[in-house]
Amino acid sequence: MTSRDRLLGLTVVVLWGLNFLAIRAGLDHFPPFFFAALRFFVIAIPVILFVPRPQVPLKWLLVYGLGFGVGQFAFLFWAMHVGMPTGLASLVLQSSAPFTVVLGAVLLRERLRPAQVSGLLVAIAGMTLIGWDRAQHAALLPVALTLLAGLSWAVGNIGNRKAASDQPMRLMLWMCVIPPLPMLALSLGVEGPSAGWNSLTSSLEGTGPLALAGLAYIVILGTVAGSGLWTALLSRYPAGMVAPFSLLVPIVGIGASWLVLHEEPSVLSLIGGAVVIAGAAATQVSGRVRPSTLSHSPAPARVGV
């Protein structure tokens, strides 16, 4: 991976790490499924009107949208709504990295270098250490829901790879067209027909303005910028090479939660974070990938519409 693309990966890490604070602000005002529908709805309308649909098989666009968009955020928002701490959520969601590596190897036959596997195992050990230290702060259900969110993210990554689009930003934007209707259906069925509307009409009162600011961050920086860069990286490199970057997100998430929400990390959490960084770095510095390993990838794509 080039130094420029490593820097893009680290940019995504920061954007997505801070994204958890924005999610927390939104969930303090909006019901979880309605909030998830709202975040994609405000993107979907201009996309349908102004962005040409990428020429990819519809089934892989649906897999991408249902996995990355519907499954990930339905489970994540639900988990945080029922008590998953913000910093711990940012950690457990990164289970998507090992899930993606396994699915990439099994379904896409992506070859993994021994050093890459070793680095990933080290990073997982760091995540385990942090999770063990912080598990006392979360019940079993929120943790299980967040793991399902990580698995859904991994499924979406595989749909992205199989779509093999040479227009990654358009693919990401059209992915956002998939979640609104399923999320609204979930909101109507679980939260009731009035919950979402009532929260929207009261969004200029109390916690509403902060929730709207959180929504703006999620849409512009977390989704359009962060997911756009992530999609571009996945279009250039095997999923197993890109996915380990997500292991760094909880370092930013836990740090931001400590500074803003006063969720103080313990010494063991900090040690685990250092191990995660070391393991994720090891997956990136073990030599160049031979051209044959990228023969299935589309030509490098620019980020932009």
C-alpha positions, 0 to 999 in steps of 0.5 A, spaced: 500 500 500 502 506 498 504 512 503 498 516 500 493 510 501 495 509 508 494 516 510 487 516 507 486 510 511 488 513 517 483 519 515 478 514 515 480 512 522 479 519 525 473 520 521 469 514 524 472 514 531 469 521 532 463 518 528 461 515 535 460 521 539 455 524 533 451 517 534 451 518 541 448 525 540 443 523 535 441 517 539 440 522 545 434 525 541 432 520 536 429 513 536 435 508 533 431 505 527 428 512 525 435 515 526 438 510 522 433 511 516 434 519 517 441 519 516 441 515 509 434 518 507 438 525 507 443 522 502 438 518 498 434 523 495 440 528 492 443 521 490 437 519 486 436 526 483 443 527 481 448 521 481 448 516 475 447 509 478 454 505 477 454 500 472 454 494 477 450 488 478 444 489 482 445 483 487 451 486 489 449 493 490 443 490 495 448 486 498 453 492 500 447 496 502 443 491 506 450 489 510 453 495 510 447 500 511 441 496 514 445 491 518 451 495 521 447 501 523 440 497 525 444 493 530 449 498 532 444 504 533 440 498 537 446 496 541 447 503 543 440 505 545 440 499 550 446 501 553 452 500 549 458 505 552 460 509 546 467 507 547 466 500 547 461 500 541 467 503 537 471 497 539 467 491 539 464 494 532 471 493 529 470 485 529 468 487 522 476 486 520 477 479 522 470 477 519 472 481 513 478 477 512 475 470 514 469 472 509 475 475 504 479 468 504 473 464 504 468 467 499 473 471 494 479 466 495 484 472 497 491 470 499 493 472 506 501 473 507 503 470 514 506 476 517 499 479 515 495 474 519 500 474 525 499 482 525 491 481 525 492 476 530 496 481 535 491 486 533 485 482 535 489 480 542 489 487 543 481 488 542 480 482 546 484 485 552 480 492 551 474 488 551 475 483 557 477 490 561 471 493 559 466 488 559 463 489 566 460 496 563 456 492 558 450 487 558 451 481 554 445 483 549 448 490 547 455 486 546 452 481 542 448 486 537 454 490 536 458 484 534 452 482 529 453 490 526 461 488 525 458 481 521 454 486 517 459 491 516 463 485 513 458 482 509 457 489 506 465 489 504 464 483 501 458 486 496 463 492 495 468 487 493 464 483 488 461 489 485 468 491 483 466 498 481 471 503 477 466 508 480 467 507 488 464 514 490 458 513 486 457 506 488 458 508 496 452 513 494 448 509 491 449 504 497 445 509 501 439 509 497 438 501 500 437 502 507 431 508 508 425 504 506 427 497 510 429 502 516 423 506 516 419 499 516 423 497 522 422 504 525 414 503 524 414 496 526 418 497 533 418 504 535 411 506 533 408 510 527 409 517 532 416 516 535 420 518 529 415 524 527 415 527 534 422 527 535 423 530 528 418 536 530 421 537 537 428 537 534 429 545 535 428 544 542 432 540 548 437 535 545 435 536 538 440 541 536 446 537 538 442 531 535 442 535 528 449 537 529 451 529 530 446 527 524 450 533 519 457 530 521 455 523 520 452 524 513 457 529 511 464 526 514 462 519 517 458 517 511 460 521 504 467 522 506 469 516 510 465 511 507 467 514 500 475 513 502 474 506 505 470 504 498 476 507 494 481 503 498 477 497 497 477 498 490 484 498 490 486 493 495 484 486 497 479 486 503 484 483 508 489 489 507 484 494 508 480 491 513 485 492 519 485 499 518 478 499 522 482 496 528 485 503 529 478 506 530 476 504 537 483 508 539 480 514 537 473 512 539 475 511 546 479 517 546 474 521 544 469 518 549 474 519 555 475 527 553 467 528 551 463 523 555 468 522 561 468 515 559 475 514 563 479 508 560 483 504 564 491 502 564 489 495 561 485 499 555 491 503 554 495 497 553 490 494 549 490 500 544 497 500 543 497 492 542 492 494 537 496 499 533 502 495 533 498 489 530 494 493 525 501 496 523 504 490 522 499 488 517 501 494 512 509 493 512 510 486 510 513 487 503 510 489 497 504 485 494 505 482 487 501 484 481 498 477 481 495 478 488 491 484 485 489 481 478 482 481 480 481 488 482 479 494 478 483 499 476 485 504 481 479 509 482 479 516 484 475 519 490 469 523 487 463 523 483 
